[in-house]
Amino acid sequence: MRNLANLFRPKTLEDFVGQEHILGDKSPLKHALLSGNFPHCFFYGTPGSGKTTLARVIANKLDKPFLQLNATDFKLEELRSSLKQYKNTLVKPLVFIDEVHRLNKAQQEFLLPIMENQEAIIMGASTENPYYTLTNAIRSRSLLFEFFPLNKTQLNSILEKVLQSCPHIITQEAKEYLVNSSGGDARAMLNLLDVAMEVEEINLQTLKMLRPTSLKDGSSEDDTHYNLISAMIKSIRGSDENAAIYYLARLICAGENPEFIARRLVILASEDIGNANPNALNLATSTMLAVSKIGYPESRIILSECVIYLACSPKSNTAYNAINEAIKAINDGEILSIPKNILPHSKDYLYPHQYGGWIKQKYLQKPLEFVRHTQKGFEKTLFEWIQKIKGT
């Protein structure tokens, strides 16, 4: 195979596709790059969105040696040895660490003096959020940028460029499937094309034999994709189990990723059913776990079971409304001090279990009401419980 993903990897800013929010014409980071005063950076986001490629492009633009490491087999001694040759020179390399979320705390701390003393520009890439995987000290010394999946226009641009350089017989349907099924991942698109080029003519059937299920996860701009998932969710919310199953079948026949469908069902279970039937969230979460281990065709049955259950469950958006109202109140300036009696180690705290399970005491500095109990499904029971607990 040709390894199209590497063969057509952009080498200049002009060739790089996507992520205009990071290096667009008005971006301060682009001006920093052009001036040569480039900061330590960490890129995070979906696979195939250009994180490693952009790091290489930046190294080329800055005319700096590019030292690429991977956190899965990262060795401190290897980095020490690589930096040693630049110690007494004016040359400062760009050190790029892929899978940076896999660095342990000690390895991250080793990078701190390098960053602080500007011995090298430290860059990294991750599919996980660095706000949770990198230490505060690392984040304090760097800038973090999220990469978004490439859109259809951007993927089409890459595809056409490749096909111009490597002409091949391919149907329009096949081109559309290459783009629509790749989930904004340019590498996945080119890898599929690479294998498909082994046959004389690439058509839709050829591609579906290689990739029967879409990789997309809500990143497609295809109206049909959004319309179908929206129709399914609204049918479940409206308790029309037959319509919900129909739209689920449409999504399955279109090759929609079962994990994406399951994640939307988990959200719906809390947003639209909530405590009217708390078991809905348990079933939806179990569905999400099950389809992550079991692909099509069997996962269609698991999804069907969940959709029917959710559609037939009593509906309530109490939890959804309650947290939204509480967050709005805080954003509007409703910041209350914590009553002294419930602060840690307070001698005035009344331990409810010593008073039969409940005792009246202050938990808020003033009364606030966000939870509006209903008589829907299990919420009726919850309301009766809380009334009984408080003796109201």
NUMARKE-155222 format. One record per residue (C-alpha): residue number from 1; residue in three letters; x, y, z. Coordinates in nm, 4 decimals. Layout:
NUMARKE-155222
[NUM; ALA; [X; Y; Z]]
...
end
This chain:
NUMARKE-155222
[1; MET; [0.0000; 0.0000; 0.0000]]
[2; ARG; [0.1027; 0.3590; -0.0547]]
[3; ASN; [0.0554; 0.4879; 0.3039]]
[4; LEU; [-0.1398; 0.7876; 0.1764]]
[5; ALA; [-0.1730; 0.9441; 0.5219]]
[6; ASN; [0.2038; 0.9885; 0.5481]]
[7; LEU; [0.2599; 1.0574; 0.1805]]
[8; PHE; [0.0204; 1.3539; 0.1833]]
[9; ARG; [0.0964; 1.4817; 0.5322]]
[10; PRO; [0.1139; 1.8656; 0.5039]]
[11; LYS; [0.4576; 2.0181; 0.5482]]
[12; THR; [0.3684; 2.3895; 0.5423]]
[13; LEU; [0.1067; 2.6130; 0.7018]]
[14; GLU; [-0.0398; 2.6787; 0.3581]]
[15; ASP; [-0.1034; 2.3069; 0.3036]]
[16; PHE; [-0.2454; 2.2441; 0.6511]]
[17; VAL; [-0.6232; 2.1918; 0.6513]]
[18; GLY; [-0.8551; 2.2775; 0.9400]]
[19; GLN; [-0.8196; 2.4221; 1.2922]]
[20; GLU; [-0.8495; 2.7833; 1.1749]]
[21; HIS; [-0.9401; 2.8829; 1.5323]]
[22; ILE; [-0.5806; 2.7990; 1.6297]]
[23; LEU; [-0.3750; 2.9263; 1.3370]]
[24; GLY; [-0.6113; 3.1431; 1.1352]]
[25; ASP; [-0.4927; 3.4783; 0.9976]]
[26; LYS; [-0.6100; 3.6681; 1.3061]]
[27; SER; [-0.4795; 3.4146; 1.5572]]
[28; PRO; [-0.2250; 3.5484; 1.8123]]
[29; LEU; [-0.0594; 3.2052; 1.7986]]
[30; LYS; [0.0041; 3.2431; 1.4263]]
[31; HIS; [0.1669; 3.5803; 1.4877]]
[32; ALA; [0.3792; 3.4212; 1.7619]]
[33; LEU; [0.4826; 3.1545; 1.5131]]
[34; LEU; [0.5735; 3.4074; 1.2458]]
[35; SER; [0.7758; 3.6107; 1.4965]]
[36; GLY; [0.9578; 3.3018; 1.6226]]
[37; ASN; [0.8440; 3.3632; 1.9808]]
[38; PHE; [0.6482; 3.0404; 2.0139]]
[39; PRO; [0.5165; 2.9110; 2.3508]]
[40; HIS; [0.4991; 2.5601; 2.4953]]
[41; CYS; [0.1734; 2.4062; 2.3655]]
[42; PHE; [-0.0395; 2.0990; 2.4103]]
[43; PHE; [-0.2956; 1.9922; 2.1516]]
[44; TYR; [-0.5907; 1.7702; 2.2366]]
[45; GLY; [-0.8819; 1.6395; 2.0353]]
[46; THR; [-1.0107; 1.3666; 1.8089]]
[47; PRO; [-0.7772; 1.1337; 1.6146]]
[48; GLY; [-0.6825; 1.2385; 1.2621]]
[49; SER; [-0.7517; 1.6083; 1.3191]]
[50; GLY; [-0.3901; 1.7162; 1.2587]]
[51; LYS; [-0.2262; 1.7431; 1.6034]]
[52; THR; [0.1037; 1.5734; 1.5174]]
[53; THR; [0.1051; 1.7195; 1.1673]]
[54; LEU; [0.0697; 2.0749; 1.2961]]
[55; ALA; [0.3515; 2.0190; 1.5457]]
[56; ARG; [0.5778; 1.9132; 1.2564]]
[57; VAL; [0.4677; 2.2118; 1.0481]]
[58; ILE; [0.5482; 2.4440; 1.3394]]
[59; ALA; [0.8941; 2.2885; 1.3819]]
[60; ASN; [0.9608; 2.3396; 1.0092]]
[61; LYS; [0.8382; 2.6987; 1.0227]]
[62; LEU; [1.0573; 2.7757; 1.3240]]
[63; ASP; [1.3478; 2.5893; 1.1599]]
[64; LYS; [1.4068; 2.3855; 1.4745]]
[65; PRO; [1.5149; 2.0227; 1.5199]]
[66; PHE; [1.2067; 1.8072; 1.5769]]
[67; LEU; [1.2405; 1.5455; 1.8510]]
[68; GLN; [0.9362; 1.3187; 1.8495]]
[69; LEU; [0.8668; 1.0940; 2.1486]]
[70; ASN; [0.5717; 0.8820; 2.2556]]
[71; ALA; [0.4553; 0.8719; 2.6149]]
[72; THR; [0.3766; 0.5005; 2.5903]]
[73; ASP; [0.7505; 0.4201; 2.5882]]
[74; PHE; [0.8860; 0.7509; 2.7171]]
[75; LYS; [1.2312; 0.7307; 2.8791]]
[76; LEU; [1.3752; 1.0268; 3.0675]]
[77; GLU; [1.7296; 0.9211; 2.9836]]
[78; GLU; [1.6487; 0.9260; 2.6140]]
[79; LEU; [1.5245; 1.2854; 2.6390]]
[80; ARG; [1.8234; 1.3901; 2.8517]]
[81; SER; [2.0606; 1.2457; 2.5922]]
[82; SER; [1.8770; 1.4143; 2.3040]]
[83; LEU; [1.8848; 1.7571; 2.4705]]
[84; LYS; [2.2468; 1.7293; 2.5776]]
[85; GLN; [2.3777; 1.7977; 2.2277]]
[86; TYR; [2.1987; 2.1356; 2.2221]]
[87; LYS; [2.2983; 2.2432; 2.5742]]
[88; ASN; [2.5750; 2.4901; 2.4833]]
[89; THR; [2.4341; 2.6010; 2.1505]]
[90; LEU; [2.1891; 2.8636; 2.0379]]
[91; VAL; [1.9720; 2.5916; 1.8835]]
[92; LYS; [1.6650; 2.5035; 2.0865]]
[93; PRO; [1.4822; 2.1922; 1.9620]]
[94; LEU; [1.1086; 2.1346; 1.9553]]
[95; VAL; [1.0257; 1.8299; 2.1678]]
[96; PHE; [0.6951; 1.6725; 2.0711]]
[97; ILE; [0.5404; 1.4050; 2.2960]]
[98; ASP; [0.2515; 1.2066; 2.1541]]
[99; GLU; [-0.0066; 1.0424; 2.3847]]
[100; VAL; [0.1052; 1.2952; 2.6466]]
[101; HIS; [-0.1778; 1.1972; 2.8826]]
[102; ARG; [0.0158; 0.8762; 2.9561]]
[103; LEU; [0.3055; 1.0608; 3.1230]]
[104; ASN; [0.3175; 0.9965; 3.4963]]
[105; LYS; [0.3684; 1.2754; 3.7497]]
[106; ALA; [0.7452; 1.2218; 3.7796]]
[107; GLN; [0.7884; 1.2376; 3.4011]]
[108; GLN; [0.5825; 1.5572; 3.3845]]
[109; GLU; [0.7885; 1.7137; 3.6632]]
[110; PHE; [1.1072; 1.6370; 3.4687]]
[111; LEU; [0.9763; 1.8630; 3.1907]]
[112; LEU; [0.9242; 2.1626; 3.4204]]
[113; PRO; [1.2836; 2.2968; 3.4349]]
[114; ILE; [1.3187; 2.2417; 3.0590]]
[115; MET; [1.0103; 2.4539; 3.0025]]
[116; GLU; [1.1047; 2.7099; 3.2657]]
[117; ASN; [1.4593; 2.7574; 3.1333]]
[118; GLN; [1.3526; 2.7503; 2.7672]]
[119; GLU; [1.5938; 2.4669; 2.6911]]
[120; ALA; [1.3430; 2.3461; 2.4328]]
[121; ILE; [0.9905; 2.4136; 2.3148]]
[122; ILE; [0.7751; 2.1421; 2.4668]]
[123; MET; [0.4687; 2.0345; 2.2730]]
[124; GLY; [0.2373; 1.7405; 2.3171]]
[125; ALA; [-0.0730; 1.5782; 2.1723]]
[126; SER; [-0.3499; 1.3794; 2.3324]]
[127; THR; [-0.6954; 1.2486; 2.2608]]
[128; GLU; [-0.7803; 1.3162; 2.6275]]
[129; ASN; [-0.8469; 1.6471; 2.7983]]
[130; PRO; [-0.5180; 1.7844; 2.9421]]
[131; TYR; [-0.7113; 1.9807; 3.2032]]
[132; TYR; [-0.7503; 1.6440; 3.3759]]
[133; THR; [-0.4352; 1.4586; 3.2684]]
[134; LEU; [-0.1621; 1.7227; 3.3020]]
[135; THR; [-0.0432; 1.8713; 3.6307]]
[136; ASN; [-0.1193; 2.2296; 3.7266]]
[137; ALA; [0.2508; 2.3131; 3.6940]]
[138; ILE; [0.2647; 2.1911; 3.3332]]
[139; ARG; [-0.0570; 2.3737; 3.2412]]
[140; SER; [0.0698; 2.6909; 3.4044]]
[141; ARG; [0.3702; 2.6966; 3.1702]]
[142; SER; [0.1895; 2.6187; 2.8468]]
[143; LEU; [-0.1112; 2.6913; 2.6270]]
[144; LEU; [-0.3782; 2.4284; 2.5607]]
[145; PHE; [-0.5632; 2.4060; 2.2299]]
[146; GLU; [-0.8541; 2.1813; 2.1374]]
[147; PHE; [-0.8606; 2.0303; 1.7874]]
[148; PHE; [-1.1982; 1.9718; 1.6254]]
[149; PRO; [-1.2928; 1.6968; 1.3778]]
[150; LEU; [-1.2498; 1.8065; 1.0158]]
[151; ASN; [-1.5741; 1.8983; 0.8425]]
[152; LYS; [-1.6985; 1.7599; 0.5103]]
[153; THR; [-1.5568; 2.0470; 0.3071]]
[154; GLN; [-1.2119; 2.0015; 0.4575]]
[155; LEU; [-1.2145; 1.6232; 0.4102]]
[156; ASN; [-1.3333; 1.6650; 0.0510]]
[157; SER; [-1.0454; 1.9031; -0.0135]]
[158; ILE; [-0.7938; 1.6476; 0.1147]]
[159; LEU; [-0.9574; 1.3640; -0.0791]]
[160; GLU; [-0.9577; 1.5524; -0.4096]]
[161; LYS; [-0.5932; 1.6483; -0.3675]]
[162; VAL; [-0.4978; 1.2842; -0.3128]]
[163; LEU; [-0.7038; 1.1617; -0.6083]]
[164; GLN; [-0.5464; 1.4218; -0.8352]]
[165; SER; [-0.1999; 1.2934; -0.7462]]
[166; CYS; [-0.3020; 0.9262; -0.7392]]
[167; PRO; [-0.5792; 0.8901; -1.0007]]
[168; HIS; [-0.8133; 0.5950; -0.9511]]
[169; ILE; [-1.1591; 0.4929; -1.0732]]
[170; ILE; [-1.4006; 0.5803; -0.7916]]
[171; THR; [-1.7750; 0.6436; -0.7888]]
[172; GLN; [-1.9298; 0.9587; -0.6448]]
[173; GLU; [-2.1145; 0.7450; -0.3883]]
[174; ALA; [-1.7832; 0.6020; -0.2744]]
[175; LYS; [-1.6313; 0.9485; -0.2380]]
[176; GLU; [-1.9241; 1.0590; -0.0247]]
[177; TYR; [-1.8964; 0.7477; 0.1924]]
[178; LEU; [-1.5231; 0.8012; 0.2429]]
[179; VAL; [-1.5957; 1.1481; 0.3779]]
[180; ASN; [-1.9214; 1.0823; 0.5647]]
[181; SER; [-1.8088; 0.7632; 0.7402]]
[182; SER; [-1.4723; 0.8929; 0.8629]]
[183; GLY; [-1.5950; 1.0998; 1.1564]]
[184; GLY; [-1.3813; 1.4014; 1.0743]]
[185; ASP; [-1.0663; 1.1837; 1.0809]]
[186; ALA; [-0.8465; 1.2512; 0.7763]]
[187; ARG; [-0.6115; 0.9636; 0.8573]]
[188; ALA; [-0.9000; 0.7148; 0.8796]]
[189; MET; [-1.0334; 0.8382; 0.5458]]
[190; LEU; [-0.6973; 0.8013; 0.3696]]
[191; ASN; [-0.6265; 0.4629; 0.5276]]
[192; LEU; [-0.9592; 0.3317; 0.3968]]
[193; LEU; [-0.8881; 0.4771; 0.0526]]
[194; ASP; [-0.5409; 0.3223; 0.0605]]
[195; VAL; [-0.6747; -0.0314; 0.1022]]
[196; ALA; [-0.9632; 0.0255; -0.1400]]
[197; MET; [-0.7169; 0.1263; -0.4132]]
[198; GLU; [-0.6091; -0.2382; -0.4336]]
[199; VAL; [-0.9185; -0.3030; -0.6466]]
[200; GLU; [-0.9654; -0.1684; -0.9974]]
[201; GLU; [-1.2786; 0.0369; -0.9276]]
[202; ILE; [-1.3800; 0.1730; -0.5872]]
[203; ASN; [-1.7547; 0.1716; -0.5275]]
[204; LEU; [-1.9788; 0.1929; -0.2226]]
[205; GLN; [-1.9967; -0.1845; -0.1813]]
[206; THR; [-1.6174; -0.2096; -0.1781]]
[207; LEU; [-1.5896; 0.0468; 0.1017]]
[208; LYS; [-1.8692; -0.1057; 0.3099]]
[209; MET; [-1.6930; -0.4400; 0.2959]]
[210; LEU; [-1.3925; -0.2691; 0.4569]]
[211; ARG; [-1.5825; -0.0327; 0.6896]]
[212; PRO; [-1.9414; -0.1467; 0.7496]]
[213; THR; [-1.9964; 0.1035; 1.0334]]
[214; SER; [-1.9453; 0.4778; 1.0308]]
[215; LEU; [-1.6788; 0.6218; 1.2589]]
[216; LYS; [-1.8653; 0.9487; 1.2927]]
[217; ASP; [-1.9627; 1.0712; 1.6367]]
[218; GLY; [-2.1841; 1.3685; 1.5752]]
[219; SER; [-1.9158; 1.5561; 1.3813]]
[220; SER; [-2.0689; 1.5155; 1.0365]]
[221; GLU; [-2.2387; 1.8105; 0.8707]]
[222; ASP; [-2.4785; 1.5727; 0.6962]]
[223; ASP; [-2.8320; 1.7007; 0.7654]]
[224; THR; [-2.9749; 1.3478; 0.7432]]
[225; HIS; [-2.7491; 1.2326; 1.0250]]
[226; TYR; [-2.8687; 1.5076; 1.2583]]
[227; ASN; [-3.2303; 1.4827; 1.1455]]
[228; LEU; [-3.2499; 1.1090; 1.2174]]
[229; ILE; [-3.0906; 1.1229; 1.5613]]
[230; SER; [-3.3110; 1.4215; 1.6494]]
[231; ALA; [-3.6227; 1.2404; 1.5265]]
[232; MET; [-3.5377; 0.9317; 1.7334]]
[233; ILE; [-3.4761; 1.1330; 2.0504]]
[234; LYS; [-3.7970; 1.3363; 2.0068]]
[235; SER; [-3.9985; 1.0201; 1.9405]]
[236; ILE; [-3.8684; 0.8637; 2.2635]]
[237; ARG; [-3.9391; 1.1865; 2.4533]]
[238; GLY; [-4.2906; 1.1809; 2.3067]]
[239; SER; [-4.3409; 0.8153; 2.4138]]
[240; ASP; [-4.3970; 0.6908; 2.0574]]
[241; GLU; [-4.2125; 0.3603; 2.0716]]
[242; ASN; [-4.2865; 0.2632; 1.7103]]
[243; ALA; [-4.1560; 0.5886; 1.5657]]
[244; ALA; [-3.8482; 0.5654; 1.7902]]
[245; ILE; [-3.7720; 0.2130; 1.6649]]
[246; TYR; [-3.8211; 0.3230; 1.3034]]
[247; TYR; [-3.5660; 0.6035; 1.3360]]
[248; LEU; [-3.3291; 0.3714; 1.5203]]
[249; ALA; [-3.3536; 0.1310; 1.2258]]
[250; ARG; [-3.2834; 0.4187; 0.9835]]
[251; LEU; [-2.9700; 0.5076; 1.1805]]
[252; ILE; [-2.8539; 0.1451; 1.1879]]
[253; CYS; [-2.9135; 0.0989; 0.8138]]
[254; ALA; [-2.7139; 0.4175; 0.7498]]
[255; GLY; [-2.4190; 0.2635; 0.9342]]
[256; GLU; [-2.4365; 0.4978; 1.2339]]
[257; ASN; [-2.1864; 0.4191; 1.5086]]
[258; PRO; [-2.3779; 0.2217; 1.7789]]
[259; GLU; [-2.1734; 0.3830; 2.0566]]
[260; PHE; [-2.2826; 0.7292; 1.9436]]
[261; ILE; [-2.6493; 0.6219; 1.9498]]
[262; ALA; [-2.6037; 0.4718; 2.2979]]
[263; ARG; [-2.4421; 0.7883; 2.4331]]
[264; ARG; [-2.7397; 0.9932; 2.3154]]
[265; LEU; [-2.9718; 0.7476; 2.4917]]
[266; VAL; [-2.7796; 0.7897; 2.8188]]
[267; ILE; [-2.8234; 1.1670; 2.7965]]
[268; LEU; [-3.1952; 1.1293; 2.7229]]
[269; ALA; [-3.2408; 0.8913; 3.0170]]
[270; SER; [-3.1373; 1.1693; 3.2572]]
[271; GLU; [-3.2694; 1.4713; 3.0703]]
[272; ASP; [-3.6162; 1.3441; 2.9792]]
[273; ILE; [-3.6912; 1.0574; 3.2197]]
[274; GLY; [-3.4790; 1.1239; 3.5254]]
[275; ASN; [-3.6232; 1.0214; 3.8597]]
[276; ALA; [-3.9613; 0.9406; 3.7068]]
[277; ASN; [-3.7869; 0.6084; 3.6372]]
[278; PRO; [-3.4300; 0.6037; 3.7767]]
[279; ASN; [-3.3654; 0.2595; 3.6270]]
[280; ALA; [-3.3752; 0.4174; 3.2788]]
[281; LEU; [-3.0269; 0.5609; 3.3356]]
[282; ASN; [-2.8994; 0.2225; 3.4546]]
[283; LEU; [-3.0303; 0.0478; 3.1439]]
[284; ALA; [-2.9000; 0.3171; 2.9079]]
[285; THR; [-2.5556; 0.3052; 3.0711]]
[286; SER; [-2.5526; -0.0744; 3.0456]]
[287; THR; [-2.6500; -0.0390; 2.6793]]
[288; MET; [-2.3592; 0.1973; 2.6191]]
[289; LEU; [-2.1173; -0.0509; 2.7796]]
[290; ALA; [-2.2650; -0.3479; 2.5924]]
[291; VAL; [-2.2486; -0.1952; 2.2443]]
[292; SER; [-1.8880; -0.0859; 2.3079]]
[293; LYS; [-1.8055; -0.4590; 2.3376]]
[294; ILE; [-2.0532; -0.5991; 2.0842]]
[295; GLY; [-2.0775; -0.4578; 1.7333]]
[296; TYR; [-2.3371; -0.4932; 1.4631]]
[297; PRO; [-2.5472; -0.6871; 1.3860]]
[298; GLU; [-2.6114; -0.8016; 1.7459]]
[299; SER; [-2.5913; -0.4537; 1.9018]]
[300; ARG; [-2.9064; -0.3586; 1.7096]]
[301; ILE; [-3.1045; -0.5780; 1.9541]]
[302; ILE; [-2.9480; -0.4148; 2.2590]]
[303; LEU; [-3.0250; -0.0687; 2.1237]]
[304; SER; [-3.3797; -0.1737; 2.0389]]
[305; GLU; [-3.4425; -0.2993; 2.3945]]
[306; CYS; [-3.3179; 0.0283; 2.5391]]
[307; VAL; [-3.5147; 0.2494; 2.2981]]
[308; ILE; [-3.8423; 0.0663; 2.3700]]
[309; TYR; [-3.7835; 0.0866; 2.7469]]
[310; LEU; [-3.7055; 0.4579; 2.7352]]
[311; ALA; [-4.0003; 0.5371; 2.5089]]
[312; CYS; [-4.2394; 0.3516; 2.7402]]
[313; SER; [-4.1010; 0.5065; 3.0618]]
[314; PRO; [-4.2743; 0.7962; 3.2408]]
[315; LYS; [-4.1085; 1.1262; 3.1506]]
[316; SER; [-3.9796; 1.4067; 3.3699]]
[317; ASN; [-3.7282; 1.6855; 3.3172]]
[318; THR; [-3.7159; 1.7851; 3.6858]]
[319; ALA; [-3.3453; 1.7009; 3.7231]]
[320; TYR; [-3.2628; 1.8842; 3.3977]]
[321; ASN; [-3.4501; 2.1970; 3.5045]]
[322; ALA; [-3.3187; 2.1913; 3.8614]]
[323; ILE; [-2.9490; 2.1916; 3.7742]]
[324; ASN; [-2.9994; 2.4481; 3.4966]]
[325; GLU; [-3.1787; 2.6854; 3.7333]]
[326; ALA; [-2.9118; 2.6400; 4.0036]]
[327; ILE; [-2.6294; 2.7106; 3.7574]]
[328; LYS; [-2.8162; 3.0164; 3.6255]]
[329; ALA; [-2.8595; 3.1469; 3.9795]]
[330; ILE; [-2.4859; 3.1118; 4.0460]]
[331; ASN; [-2.3959; 3.2767; 3.7159]]
[332; ASP; [-2.6350; 3.5598; 3.8038]]
[333; GLY; [-2.4395; 3.6246; 4.1231]]
[334; GLU; [-2.6242; 3.4121; 4.3805]]
[335; ILE; [-2.3073; 3.3196; 4.5712]]
[336; LEU; [-2.3973; 3.2341; 4.9308]]
[337; SER; [-2.1514; 3.1737; 5.2119]]
[338; ILE; [-2.1707; 2.8269; 5.3641]]
[339; PRO; [-2.3490; 2.8268; 5.7039]]
[340; LYS; [-2.0987; 2.7787; 5.9873]]
[341; ASN; [-2.2814; 2.4769; 6.1264]]
[342; ILE; [-2.1994; 2.2628; 5.8160]]
[343; LEU; [-1.8377; 2.3700; 5.7730]]
[344; PRO; [-1.5751; 2.0971; 5.8365]]
[345; HIS; [-1.5159; 2.0240; 6.2073]]
[346; SER; [-1.8029; 2.2511; 6.3149]]
[347; LYS; [-1.9168; 2.1851; 6.6740]]
[348; ASP; [-2.2618; 2.3163; 6.5850]]
[349; TYR; [-2.3331; 2.0501; 6.3221]]
[350; LEU; [-2.6290; 1.8285; 6.4077]]
[351; TYR; [-2.5676; 1.4688; 6.2930]]
[352; PRO; [-2.9057; 1.3558; 6.1507]]
[353; HIS; [-2.8549; 0.9898; 6.2462]]
[354; GLN; [-2.8519; 1.0894; 6.6121]]
[355; TYR; [-3.1989; 1.2367; 6.5695]]
[356; GLY; [-3.3795; 0.9488; 6.4017]]
[357; GLY; [-3.2527; 1.0276; 6.0499]]
[358; TRP; [-3.3520; 1.3943; 6.0157]]
[359; ILE; [-3.3193; 1.7154; 6.2156]]
[360; LYS; [-3.3990; 2.0664; 6.1018]]
[361; GLN; [-3.0896; 2.2862; 6.0616]]
[362; LYS; [-2.9552; 2.5501; 5.8247]]
[363; TYR; [-2.7920; 2.4269; 5.4993]]
[364; LEU; [-2.8298; 2.7515; 5.2988]]
[365; GLN; [-2.7988; 3.1117; 5.4144]]
[366; LYS; [-3.1387; 3.1807; 5.2599]]
[367; PRO; [-3.4118; 2.9559; 5.1144]]
[368; LEU; [-3.3681; 2.8657; 4.7484]]
[369; GLU; [-3.5883; 2.6320; 4.5458]]
[370; PHE; [-3.4657; 2.4536; 4.2346]]
[371; VAL; [-3.6249; 2.1071; 4.2636]]
[372; ARG; [-3.9941; 2.1117; 4.1765]]
[373; HIS; [-4.1316; 1.7720; 4.2677]]
[374; THR; [-4.3909; 1.6130; 4.0393]]
[375; GLN; [-4.6317; 1.3227; 4.0596]]
[376; LYS; [-4.4748; 1.1521; 3.7557]]
[377; GLY; [-4.3748; 0.7881; 3.7959]]
[378; PHE; [-4.1204; 0.7243; 4.0713]]
[379; GLU; [-4.0944; 1.1000; 4.1397]]
[380; LYS; [-4.4252; 1.0673; 4.3256]]
[381; THR; [-4.2585; 0.8172; 4.5580]]
[382; LEU; [-3.9558; 1.0434; 4.6064]]
[383; PHE; [-4.1865; 1.3323; 4.6978]]
[384; GLU; [-4.3723; 1.1152; 4.9484]]
[385; TRP; [-4.0378; 1.0036; 5.0967]]
[386; ILE; [-3.9056; 1.3570; 5.1446]]
[387; GLN; [-4.2374; 1.4669; 5.2979]]
[388; LYS; [-4.2296; 1.1728; 5.5380]]
[389; ILE; [-3.8638; 1.2361; 5.6290]]
[390; LYS; [-3.9339; 1.6015; 5.7135]]
[391; GLY; [-4.2715; 1.5293; 5.8719]]
[392; THR; [-4.4519; 1.7742; 5.6466]]
end
